[in-house]
Amino acid sequence: MARWARVCSISFNGQSNREANLQTAMKLIEQALWDKPDLVLLPETFTGLGMGERDWFNTAEPLDGETVSRLSDIARRNRAHIACPILLKHRSQVQNTVVLLDRKGEVAGIYAKMFPTLGELSLGVTPGAEATVIETDFGKVGFAICFDLNFREVADDLHAKGAELVCFSSMYPGGMQIQHWALEYHWWFLSAIGSPQGMLVDPLGRIRRRAQPGYQPIVSAEVNLDCLVAHLDYNHDKLLKIKQEYGREVDADILQEEARFLLTCHRTDTTALEIARRYDLLLWDDYFRRARHERATRLMR
């Protein structure tokens, strides 16, 4: 069944001052809320943007600190999820995190950056142990932070846990790496950057929205998470039949050069997966799992 969500990311340059960063974020959150989003994403440790390493490290605060408390109130009043990236202090530990606040303003889950930079580690930032995927009322949301983008361990864990939308908070834009992750793992990918360079990328690796530096630091779009990716092999002849039956209620978006397509269901009485099963579509992961199995079987002969 169609699972539409309005997602927004906010990207901005740091002000080298915690209170100034917080005020900039609040102003941009207010603008993002004009679209009545289901989810708002902020840049990595946004209260510490533009600071030197030691001052940045000193912005660490507890879960019940000012930043989470203020954003929790906004999330509750606007019935929106807010992904709040902060340096989180717990006892003697400091972690680079994203705290997801739900529509009630309550903590739905926390992701701790699995791969802090060498500089972060030298300051005393503790790495996270595993990826986090949180079930929301519109789909499964996963997270990655900045340097994480260079490590398959993060992506593989997110994929294994069924992420459908990955939120990427970062200091650096990510560029083609973001598109590669989206293409490789078939996610919607939303980024919020410590400069006005956020973007939304679809599961075929195509940029759907991009922040415009100097004009619009907010990316806002509706996405339908009831979608799946399949290879064109053994499937392309079935797409006309699917289109004939479902018409505009199903989109089959073909990426011919990469030999894959994105099937999206806009109906309320069935899902993309149910349609795939009905037409015996061979899904992307299943196709390569089968290919590996058949190869291994023949090698054993």
C-alpha positions in Angstrom: 0.0 0.0 0.0 1.2 3.5 -0.8 3.2 4.9 2.2 3.7 8.5 1.4 5.9 10.7 3.6 6.9 14.3 3.4 10.6 14.5 4.3 12.7 17.6 4.8 16.4 18.1 5.3 17.9 21.3 6.6 21.5 22.2 5.7 23.4 25.3 6.8 26.8 26.8 7.5 28.0 26.8 11.1 28.1 30.1 13.0 31.0 29.1 15.3 28.7 29.6 18.3 26.3 27.2 19.9 23.5 29.6 20.5 23.8 31.1 17.0 23.7 27.6 15.5 20.7 26.7 17.6 18.8 29.8 16.6 19.6 29.3 12.9 18.3 25.7 13.1 15.1 26.9 14.9 14.4 29.4 12.2 14.9 26.9 9.4 12.9 24.2 11.2 10.0 26.7 11.4 10.2 27.2 7.6 10.4 23.4 7.0 7.3 23.0 9.1 5.3 25.1 6.6 5.2 21.9 4.5 3.8 19.8 7.4 6.6 17.2 7.1 6.5 13.7 8.5 10.3 13.9 9.1 12.8 16.7 9.5 16.6 16.0 9.4 19.3 18.3 10.6 23.1 18.3 10.0 25.7 16.4 12.0 26.1 17.8 15.6 24.4 21.0 14.3 24.9 23.0 17.5 28.7 22.7 17.2 28.9 23.6 13.5 31.9 25.9 12.6 33.7 25.4 16.0 37.2 24.2 16.7 37.6 20.6 17.8 37.8 21.2 21.5 34.9 23.7 21.6 32.9 21.3 19.4 33.6 18.5 21.8 32.4 20.6 24.7 28.9 21.0 23.1 28.2 17.4 24.3 25.0 17.3 26.4 22.8 14.7 28.0 19.6 13.3 26.5 17.5 15.5 28.7 19.6 18.6 27.8 18.4 21.8 26.1 18.7 20.8 22.5 16.7 17.5 22.6 14.1 19.2 25.0 13.5 22.1 22.6 13.2 19.9 19.5 11.0 17.4 21.4 8.5 20.2 22.1 8.5 21.2 18.4 8.1 17.6 17.3 5.1 17.1 19.7 3.4 20.4 18.8 3.7 19.7 15.0 3.2 15.9 15.1 6.4 15.4 13.1 9.5 13.2 13.5 12.7 15.2 14.0 16.1 13.6 13.6 18.3 15.6 16.0 22.1 15.0 15.6 24.0 15.9 18.7 27.1 15.0 20.7 25.4 12.9 23.4 27.0 12.7 26.9 26.1 9.7 29.0 28.1 9.3 32.2 31.8 9.3 31.1 31.0 8.6 27.4 30.5 11.0 24.5 29.1 9.7 21.2 28.2 11.4 17.9 24.6 10.6 17.5 21.3 11.1 15.8 18.3 11.1 18.2 15.0 10.4 16.5 12.1 12.1 18.1 8.6 10.8 17.2 5.3 12.6 16.7 4.7 12.7 20.5 8.2 14.3 21.0 9.4 11.1 22.6 12.7 9.4 21.8 12.0 6.7 19.2 15.6 5.6 19.0 19.3 6.7 18.9 22.0 6.0 16.4 25.6 6.4 17.5 28.2 7.0 14.7 29.9 3.7 14.0 33.0 5.2 12.5 34.1 8.5 14.1 37.0 10.1 12.4 40.5 9.8 13.7 40.2 13.3 15.1 37.0 12.5 16.9 38.5 9.3 18.4 41.5 11.3 19.6 39.2 13.7 21.4 37.4 10.9 23.2 34.3 10.2 21.0 33.2 6.6 21.6 32.1 4.6 18.4 28.7 3.0 18.1 28.5 -0.7 17.9 25.8 -1.2 15.2 23.5 0.4 12.7 20.1 1.6 13.9 16.8 1.2 11.9 13.6 2.5 13.5 10.1 1.5 12.6 7.9 4.6 12.0 4.3 5.0 11.0 5.5 5.5 7.3 8.4 3.1 7.1 11.8 1.9 8.4 14.3 4.7 8.8 18.0 4.2 9.2 20.9 6.6 9.9 24.5 7.2 8.9 26.7 10.1 10.0 29.5 11.7 7.9 32.6 9.4 7.9 30.2 6.3 8.1 29.7 6.8 4.4 33.1 5.3 3.7 32.4 1.9 5.4 30.3 -0.9 3.9 29.8 -2.3 7.4 27.3 0.5 8.1 25.5 0.1 4.8 25.4 -3.7 5.0 23.9 -3.6 8.5 21.3 -1.0 7.5 20.4 -3.2 4.5 20.2 -6.4 6.7 17.8 -4.5 9.1 15.5 -3.5 6.3 16.1 0.3 6.0 13.8 2.0 3.4 14.9 5.6 4.0 18.4 6.4 5.2 19.0 9.8 6.8 22.5 11.1 6.5 23.7 13.9 8.7 27.2 15.1 7.8 29.8 17.8 7.7 30.8 16.9 4.1 28.3 16.6 1.2 29.0 12.9 0.2 28.3 13.6 -3.5 28.4 10.5 -5.6 28.9 8.3 -2.6 25.4 9.0 -1.6 24.1 8.1 -5.0 26.2 4.9 -5.0 24.7 3.8 -1.6 21.2 4.6 -2.8 21.7 2.6 -6.1 23.5 -0.3 -4.4 21.1 -0.8 -1.5 17.8 0.5 -3.0 17.0 3.2 -0.4 15.6 6.6 -0.5 18.5 8.7 0.8 18.1 12.1 2.5 21.1 14.2 3.5 21.5 17.2 5.7 24.9 18.9 5.5 26.9 21.4 7.5 26.8 23.6 4.4 23.8 24.2 2.1 24.3 21.0 0.0 21.6 18.5 1.2 19.8 16.3 -1.3 17.2 13.6 -1.7 18.2 10.6 -3.8 15.9 7.8 -5.0 16.5 4.0 -5.0 17.9 4.2 -8.5 20.6 6.6 -7.4 19.0 9.7 -9.0 19.0 13.1 -7.3 15.3 14.1 -6.9 15.9 17.3 -4.9 18.9 19.4 -4.1 19.4 22.3 -1.7 20.3 25.6 -3.5 23.1 27.5 -1.7 22.2 31.1 -1.2 18.6 30.5 -2.0 17.0 27.4 -0.4 18.8 25.4 2.3 15.7 23.2 2.8 15.0 20.1 0.7 11.4 19.1 0.9 9.6 16.3 -1.0 7.1 13.6 -0.8 8.3 10.0 -1.2 6.4 6.8 -1.5 8.2 4.1 0.4 6.1 1.2 -1.0 8.6 0.4 -3.7 11.1 -2.2 -4.7 14.0 -2.7 -7.1 14.3 -5.7 -9.5 16.7 -6.7 -12.3 15.4 -6.4 -15.8 16.5 -10.0 -16.5 13.5 -12.4 -16.5 11.2 -9.5 -15.5 11.0 -7.0 -18.4 8.3 -8.9 -20.3 6.0 -8.8 -17.2 6.1 -5.0 -16.9 3.6 -4.3 -19.7 1.1 -6.8 -18.1 1.5 -5.1 -14.7 1.0 -1.6 -16.3 -2.0 -2.9 -18.3 -3.7 -4.1 -15.1 -2.7 -1.2 -12.7 -2.2 1.8 -15.0 -1.3 5.0 -13.2 -1.6 3.3 -9.8 1.8 1.5 -10.4 5.0 3.1 -11.7 7.7 1.0 -13.3 10.7 3.2 -13.6 13.4 1.6 -15.8 17.1 2.3 -15.6 18.1 0.4 -18.7 21.9 1.0 -18.6 22.1 -0.4 -15.1 19.6 -3.2 -16.0 17.2 -2.5 -13.1 13.8 -0.9 -12.4 11.9 0.6 -9.5 8.4 -0.6 -9.0 6.2 1.8 -6.9 2.7 1.0 -5.8 0.2 3.9 -5.2 -2.7 1.8 -4.3 -4.2 1.4 -0.9 -5.4 -2.2 -1.2 -2.2 -3.9 -2.2 1.6 -3.5 -2.0 4.5 -3.5 -4.4 5.7 -6.7 -2.9 2.3 -8.4 -3.4 2.2 -7.3 -7.0 5.8 -8.7 -7.5 4.7 -12.0 -6.0 1.6 -12.1 -8.1 3.6 -11.7 -11.3 6.5 -13.8 -10.1 9.0 -11.0 -10.4 12.5 -12.0 -9.4 13.7 -9.3 -7.0 17.2 -7.8 -7.0 18.6 -9.5 -3.9 16.9 -12.8 -4.7 18.3 -12.8 -8.2 21.9 -12.5 -7.1 21.4 -14.8 -4.1 20.1 -17.4 -6.6 23.1 -16.8 -9.0 25.6 -17.3 -6.1 23.8 -20.5 -5.1 23.7 -21.9 -8.6 27.4 -21.1 -9.0 28.4 -22.7 -5.7 26.4 -25.8 -6.6 28.2 -26.2 -9.9 31.6 -25.7 -8.3 30.9 -28.6 -6.0 30.3 -31.0 -8.9 
